């Protein structure tokens, strides 16, 4: 049991941000909406046809997957993948920067209103007793805005690169230099000493992991890309049980204004990378996925109608994927607004019927032991969607 005032350790939450605004209407296709094909005469994904790998993959009689996401269909069928559609941020801005900023801060419509991110505030209010310097990790070159807050997060491009491109002989001198710098006569504050300890411990842990070659399990084949490599690093951290609670990773390139393509082309290549990467993570972690929840998000969707350049302009509502052992899957959660002209919002966008904070709040409350959602998403009262199973008791076992 957890000590008094200490929360139980929940899932490892992996947040994938698709930067550039994914076209959710072609990723998760509303096959049952007759206006979909009217609005997209050249880039629409064709209705499912047996034996044709370039048509949509049927999910539930109304929605279908883009064929490039075929790797996710077995996970959907297994009940550990759910999709939320017509969801996203209520902020109707079409600016990438403003939308990403407010979404990652968890304050739609108030970009820059808070200096912290929604994950940073979650880590601040949920005390799991975890002192690992790898409690929160941002994969890439820069810390994701959602991780900003008083709880330190580690920016990690790769485990090997963290300590001088894997040159193990250089690790000890670097650690000594850091310790000396933070322990000098002019720098003896408790905060600086704590920073030195965290850096030293992070290097020590990652040095051990780097010496162990990670061989993906379960036949997992990660994409040969930064995104694929990042997911593989996350899998290694999960398996090594180094105290990881949250990992953020980005995949960019989704701003498909021109030559988007249909079953093939730019969007298809991006979806292939996303789907294959998530499927590889799922296979690699195996039973460990029972304690992992993956959430995908993008700053906004694309316009319902294709444009004159065979692409799609900035829209509003989108689709999110939620993957993990505690997901109530095999379902597309959608209060579908329809694509008829009088049902579209703004200049012709898919209308929003589910706030992304509802989905994130359910993950935090049911899988991350967070009962202080008002501190994470101030001024917002989330509603329950039902896509997550109940959380953990104080011993960490499922209820």
HELIX and SHEET records of a PDB file:
HELIX    1   1 UNK A   24  UNK A   27  1                                   4    
HELIX    2   2 UNK A   34  UNK A   39  1                                   6    
HELIX    3   3 UNK A   67  UNK A   69  5                                   3    
HELIX    4   4 UNK A   70  UNK A   78  1                                   9    
HELIX    5   5 UNK A   96  UNK A  105  1                                  10    
HELIX    6   6 UNK A  118  UNK A  125  1                                   8    
HELIX    7   7 UNK A  145  UNK A  147  5                                   3    
HELIX    8   8 UNK A  159  UNK A  162  1                                   4    
HELIX    9   9 UNK A  168  UNK A  170  5                                   3    
HELIX   10  10 UNK A  171  UNK A  182  1                                  12    
HELIX   11  11 UNK A  190  UNK A  210  1                                  21    
HELIX   12  12 UNK A  226  UNK A  240  1                                  15    
HELIX   13  13 UNK A  266  UNK A  285  1                                  20    
HELIX   14  14 UNK A  286  UNK A  291  5                                   6    
HELIX   15  15 UNK A  341  UNK A  343  5                                   3    
HELIX   16  16 UNK A  356  UNK A  367  1                                  12    
HELIX   17  17 UNK A  373  UNK A  376  1                                   4    
SHEET    1   A 8 UNK A 154  UNK A 156  0                                        
SHEET    2   A 8 UNK A 136  UNK A 139  1                                        
SHEET    3   A 8 UNK A 246  UNK A 252  1                                        
SHEET    4   A 8 UNK A  12  UNK A  19  1                                        
SHEET    5   A 8 UNK A 292  UNK A 298  1                                        
SHEET    6   A 8 UNK A 318  UNK A 324 -1                                        
SHEET    7   A 8 UNK A  81  UNK A  88 -1                                        
SHEET    8   A 8 UNK A 331  UNK A 333  1                                        
SHEET    1   B 8 UNK A 154  UNK A 156  0                                        
SHEET    2   B 8 UNK A 136  UNK A 139  1                                        
SHEET    3   B 8 UNK A 246  UNK A 252  1                                        
SHEET    4   B 8 UNK A  12  UNK A  19  1                                        
SHEET    5   B 8 UNK A 292  UNK A 298  1                                        
SHEET    6   B 8 UNK A 318  UNK A 324 -1                                        
SHEET    7   B 8 UNK A  81  UNK A  88 -1                                        
SHEET    8   B 8 UNK A 354  UNK A 355  1                                        
SHEET    1   C 3 UNK A  28  UNK A  30  0                                        
SHEET    2   C 3 UNK A  63  UNK A  65 -1                                        
SHEET    3   C 3 UNK A  57  UNK A  58 -1                                        
END                                                                             
